[in-house]
Amino acid sequence: MELNVYHDCWQLVQRFHRLAEELQHAEFELFCRCWRELQMQHIYSAQTNHIEVVSTTLSALHVGKRVACSCRPNGQEFQASRAQRYAGIYLLYVIYNKQPTQNFAKIEVSPSTWDTLTRYFRELEKEENPRKDTMQACYIFTNLYQHQAFRFTALDYAQGLDNLISYDRLESIVGSKGYKQPIRPAHGQIGLEEDLNELRDLYRASGPFCQLEVAYNKQKHELAKHNNGALPPTQIFSQLRETFDEISHLLGDQNEEPCSSSAISQSVGQGVVRQRVRHKAMYGAEDAKTESSLENSDDLSQTMLAQRRMSSATIFVRQLPMEVAQEYQRGEDSDDEEADS
């Protein structure tokens, strides 16, 4: 969400910059015109709680603060024009006064950022014949300061071990995640078989590492025969391979060749495959009757594709194993005894 706010605010700044270059002025009225043309008045629309509202406000204030200091939203410095820096000040003023939380979110500025802002406006005040847009920008900055819109902090935004938003690194982080985890195609084009193929690849790749681990442990045992403080042998890759074996056995995927995506999606369906895996995990190997009924039922596959949550119709289809039922019975008996006592 913060990245989308970045893009909207940056587009607003660039549009204001282009119009200011054409009209030869950067007055606040022109900024309001760009604000309405881009429909930025709907920036808080469709937000359901105060957390989203505050996050949007802080993101927009961060963009305005950076642009006013002649920096991009990621903190990288660039040669900002007068109109762009004025747009940053205007953006701070508008967002701070229009936030639905009534001045709850403040403009967090570090000592270096505050020094940059004040030094810039001191230079503007020294102009002999200031223009109207210059006087407007100075007035807005003074108005924000008088209404205690700034919060003086050690850093420009909160940082810590918690899962906080790193505003300066947001674009690079989202870009790297998008590269590592590309968006998958629509539902039905990629199914469970791709995950199975990846599992087979990992299983094959673990073989040479297991052999290397055995040789390493053997060599370490020979070198540490007379050393009681030697570390125990490593079992990382062997345990991983055992885990892959268990998963393959659970999925019934032993020594099978990868199947094509089209064949599986046409014959069984993704929802049916997942239901079969759940049945195997809970009840063990499924019988031929259940398997044939799942494969031949198109209505059931369509139902499972559309059904996202478990319901009583799917939970109580089959009886639980005997040991699981006995465990539940013992738990109910103990609860009854505690209630009687």
SEFI-259288 format. One line per 8 residues: for each residue y, x, z of C-alpha. Coordinates in nm, 2 decimals, padded with zeros to 4 digits, always signed. Example, Ala and Ser with C-alpha at 12.3 -4.5 7.8 and 13.67 -1.06 7.14 Angstrom:
REM residues 2
-00.45 +01.23 +00.78  -00.11 +01.37 +00.71
This chain:
REM residues 341
+00.00 +00.00 +00.00  +00.24 +00.28 +00.09  +00.19 +00.44 -00.25  +00.29 +00.12 -00.43  +00.61 +00.10 -00.22  +00.67 +00.46 -00.33  +00.65 +00.36 -00.70  +00.87 +00.06 -00.66
+01.14 +00.24 -00.47  +01.14 +00.54 -00.71  +01.16 +00.30 -01.01  +01.46 +00.14 -00.84  +01.63 +00.48 -00.79  +01.57 +00.58 -01.15  +01.70 +00.26 -01.29  +02.01 +00.28 -01.08
+02.05 +00.64 -01.20  +02.03 +00.54 -01.57  +02.28 +00.26 -01.54  +02.52 +00.48 -01.33  +02.52 +00.74 -01.61  +02.60 +00.47 -01.87  +02.87 +00.30 -01.67  +03.01 +00.62 -01.51
+03.01 +00.49 -01.16  +02.75 +00.45 -00.88  +02.89 +00.16 -00.67  +02.69 -00.05 -00.43  +02.73 -00.36 -00.65  +02.54 -00.18 -00.93  +02.26 -00.11 -00.69  +02.24 -00.47 -00.59
+02.22 -00.56 -00.96  +01.92 -00.33 -01.00  +01.77 -00.47 -00.69  +01.77 -00.82 -00.82  +01.66 -00.72 -01.17  +01.35 -00.55 -01.03  +01.30 -00.84 -00.79  +01.29 -00.61 -00.49
+01.38 -00.91 -00.27  +01.00 -00.99 -00.28  +00.90 -00.65 -00.13  +00.78 -00.82 +00.19  +00.60 -01.11 +00.01  +00.23 -01.19 +00.08  +00.22 -00.97 +00.39  +00.03 -01.14 +00.67
+00.11 -00.94 +00.98  +00.37 -00.73 +01.14  +00.17 -00.41 +01.09  +00.20 -00.44 +00.71  +00.57 -00.53 +00.74  +00.64 -00.22 +00.95  +00.43 +00.00 +00.72  +00.63 -00.12 +00.41
+00.96 -00.06 +00.59  +00.87 +00.29 +00.70  +00.75 +00.38 +00.35  +01.07 +00.26 +00.18  +01.29 +00.43 +00.45  +01.10 +00.75 +00.38  +01.17 +00.73 +00.01  +01.54 +00.67 +00.07
+01.57 +00.95 +00.32  +01.40 +01.20 +00.09  +01.61 +01.10 -00.21  +01.93 +01.12 -00.01  +01.84 +01.47 +00.08  +01.77 +01.56 -00.29  +01.39 +01.55 -00.25  +01.12 +01.36 -00.40
+00.90 +01.13 -00.19  +00.65 +01.41 -00.14  +00.92 +01.64 +00.00  +00.95 +01.85 -00.31  +01.32 +01.95 -00.37  +01.48 +01.87 -00.71  +01.83 +01.87 -00.85  +01.93 +01.51 -00.77
+02.24 +01.37 -00.92  +02.52 +01.20 -00.72  +02.40 +00.86 -00.83  +02.04 +00.93 -00.71  +02.16 +01.05 -00.37  +02.38 +00.75 -00.34  +02.08 +00.53 -00.43  +01.89 +00.69 -00.14
+02.17 +00.59 +00.10  +02.19 +00.24 -00.04  +01.82 +00.20 -00.01  +01.82 +00.30 +00.36  +02.10 +00.05 +00.42  +01.93 -00.24 +00.25  +01.58 -00.19 +00.39  +01.70 -00.13 +00.74
+01.91 -00.45 +00.75  +01.67 -00.67 +00.55  +01.35 -00.58 +00.74  +01.19 -00.90 +00.89  +01.13 -00.72 +01.22  +01.51 -00.71 +01.29  +01.59 -00.34 +01.31  +01.26 -00.25 +01.48
+01.17 +00.03 +01.24  +01.42 +00.32 +01.26  +01.50 +00.60 +01.01  +01.32 +00.90 +01.16  +01.50 +01.22 +01.09  +01.42 +01.58 +01.19  +01.70 +01.83 +01.28  +01.68 +01.98 +00.93
+01.70 +01.65 +00.76  +01.99 +01.53 +00.97  +02.17 +01.86 +00.90  +02.13 +01.81 +00.53  +02.26 +01.46 +00.54  +02.56 +01.53 +00.75  +02.65 +01.85 +00.55  +02.64 +01.65 +00.23
+02.87 +01.37 +00.36  +03.11 +01.62 +00.51  +03.15 +01.77 +00.16  +03.22 +01.42 +00.02  +03.49 +01.36 +00.28  +03.67 +01.68 +00.17  +03.73 +01.54 -00.18  +04.10 +01.49 -00.24
+04.08 +01.17 -00.46  +03.75 +01.01 -00.36  +03.61 +00.75 -00.59  +03.51 +00.40 -00.48  +03.14 +00.47 -00.49  +03.19 +00.78 -00.27  +03.38 +00.58 -00.01  +03.11 +00.32 -00.01
+02.84 +00.58 +00.04  +03.03 +00.74 +00.33  +03.10 +00.40 +00.49  +02.73 +00.30 +00.47  +02.62 +00.62 +00.62  +02.87 +00.59 +00.91  +02.77 +00.22 +00.95  +02.40 +00.32 +00.99
+02.49 +00.58 +01.25  +02.71 +00.34 +01.45  +02.43 +00.08 +01.46  +02.18 +00.34 +01.58  +01.96 +00.32 +01.27  +01.85 +00.68 +01.30  +01.59 +00.80 +01.54  +01.60 +01.17 +01.60
+01.26 +01.33 +01.61  +01.10 +01.67 +01.58  +00.95 +01.58 +01.25  +01.04 +01.34 +00.97  +00.75 +01.12 +01.05  +00.48 +01.09 +01.31  +00.19 +01.33 +01.28  -00.12 +01.38 +01.49
-00.49 +01.37 +01.51  -00.50 +00.99 +01.47  -00.54 +00.83 +01.13  -00.16 +00.83 +01.06  +00.01 +00.81 +00.72  +00.11 +01.16 +00.59  +00.40 +01.04 +00.38  +00.47 +01.38 +00.21
+00.10 +01.42 +00.11  +00.03 +01.06 +00.03  +00.04 +01.10 -00.35  -00.18 +01.41 -00.36  -00.43 +01.26 -00.12  -00.46 +00.93 -00.32  -00.48 +01.13 -00.64  -00.77 +01.35 -00.52
-00.96 +01.05 -00.39  -00.92 +00.87 -00.72  -01.05 +01.18 -00.89  -01.35 +01.22 -00.66  -01.43 +00.85 -00.65  -01.35 +00.69 -00.98  -01.33 +00.32 -01.01  -01.66 +00.17 -01.10
-01.69 -00.08 -01.38  -01.72 -00.45 -01.33  -02.00 -00.61 -01.13  -02.34 -00.60 -01.30  -02.28 -00.29 -01.52  -02.38 -00.04 -01.25  -02.65 -00.14 -01.01  -02.87 +00.01 -00.74
-03.06 +00.22 -01.00  -02.78 +00.47 -01.02  -02.80 +00.53 -00.64  -03.17 +00.58 -00.68  -03.11 +00.83 -00.96  -02.87 +01.02 -00.74  -03.13 +01.02 -00.46  -03.39 +01.17 -00.70
-03.15 +01.44 -00.80  -03.09 +01.53 -00.44  -03.46 +01.53 -00.37  -03.53 +01.77 -00.66  -03.24 +02.00 -00.57  -03.36 +02.03 -00.21  -03.69 +02.20 -00.32  -03.56 +02.55 -00.39
-03.35 +02.54 -00.07  -03.66 +02.45 +00.13  -03.84 +02.75 -00.01  -03.55 +02.97 +00.07  -03.53 +02.84 +00.42  -03.90 +02.91 +00.48  -03.86 +03.27 +00.35  -03.55 +03.31 +00.57
-03.73 +03.19 +00.88  -04.02 +03.41 +00.81  -03.80 +03.72 +00.77  -03.60 +03.63 +01.08  -03.93 +03.59 +01.28  -04.05 +03.94 +01.18  -03.71 +04.10 +01.27  -03.69 +03.92 +01.60
-04.04 +03.98 +01.74  -03.92 +04.18 +02.04  -03.60 +03.99 +02.09  -03.62 +03.69 +02.33  -03.26 +03.59 +02.26  -03.32 +03.52 +01.89  -03.21 +03.19 +01.75  -03.47 +02.93 +01.67
-03.57 +02.88 +01.30  -03.35 +02.66 +01.09  -03.48 +02.33 +00.97  -03.18 +02.18 +00.79  -03.32 +02.15 +00.44  -03.67 +02.06 +00.55  -03.53 +01.77 +00.76  -03.32 +01.66 +00.46
-03.62 +01.66 +00.24  -03.82 +01.46 +00.49  -03.53 +01.21 +00.51  -03.54 +01.18 +00.13  -03.92 +01.13 +00.14  -03.87 +00.85 +00.39  -03.60 +00.68 +00.19  -03.81 +00.70 -00.13
-04.11 +00.56 +00.05  -03.91 +00.28 +00.19  -03.77 +00.19 -00.15  -04.11 +00.23 -00.32  -03.97 +00.49 -00.55  -04.25 +00.76 -00.54  -04.29 +00.96 -00.85  -04.12 +00.71 -01.07
-03.90 +00.79 -01.37  -03.54 +00.67 -01.37  -03.50 +00.32 -01.52  -03.23 +00.22 -01.76  -02.94 +00.02 -01.63  -02.98 -00.25 -01.89  -03.36 -00.30 -01.82  -03.31 -00.36 -01.45
-03.01 -00.58 -01.48  -03.18 -00.80 -01.74  -03.52 -00.83 -01.57  -03.45 -00.85 -01.20  -03.08 -00.83 -01.12  -02.89 -00.64 -00.86  -02.91 -00.90 -00.59  -03.28 -00.94 -00.62
-03.33 -00.56 -00.59  -03.13 -00.55 -00.28  -03.32 -00.84 -00.13  -03.64 -00.66 -00.20  -03.52 -00.35 -00.02  -03.42 -00.56 +00.28  -03.76 -00.73 +00.29  -03.94 -00.39 +00.27
-03.73 -00.25 +00.55  -03.80 -00.55 +00.78  -04.15 -00.66 +00.69  -04.31 -00.35 +00.53  -04.46 -00.37 +00.18  -04.39 -00.70 +00.02  -04.67 -00.90 -00.12  -04.73 -00.98 -00.49
-04.64 -01.34 -00.44  -04.29 -01.27 -00.31  -04.24 -01.00 -00.58  -04.34 -01.23 -00.86  -04.13 -01.52 -00.73  -03.82 -01.29 -00.71  -03.86 -01.16 -01.06  -03.92 -01.49 -01.22
-03.64 -01.69 -01.04  -03.31 -01.67 -01.22  -03.15 -01.92 -00.98  -03.23 -01.70 -00.68  -03.08 -01.39 -00.85  -02.76 -01.57 -00.92  -02.75 -01.70 -00.56  -02.79 -01.36 -00.42
-02.52 -01.22 -00.65  -02.27 -01.47 -00.52  -02.38 -01.47 -00.16  -02.19 -01.21 +00.04  -02.29 -01.29 +00.40  -02.62 -01.36 +00.57  -02.68 -01.72 +00.66  -02.96 -01.92 +00.83
-03.11 -01.99 +00.49  -03.17 -01.62 +00.43  -03.24 -01.50 +00.78  -03.53 -01.74 +00.86  -03.70 -01.73 +00.53  -04.00 -01.54 +00.67  -04.13 -01.50 +01.02  -04.06 -01.18 +01.21
-04.34 -00.93 +01.27  -04.54 -00.99 +01.59  -04.40 -00.70 +01.78  -04.04 -00.80 +01.71  -04.11 -01.16 +01.81  -04.27 -01.04 +02.14  -03.97 -00.82 +02.21  -03.73 -01.12 +02.16
-03.96 -01.33 +02.39  -03.95 -01.07 +02.67  -03.57 -01.06 +02.64  -03.55 -01.44 +02.67  -03.79 -01.44 +02.97  -03.58 -01.18 +03.15  -03.26 -01.37 +03.09  -03.42 -01.69 +03.23
-03.54 -01.51 +03.54  -03.19 -01.37 +03.60  -03.04 -01.72 +03.56  -03.29 -01.87 +03.81  -03.22 -01.60 +04.07
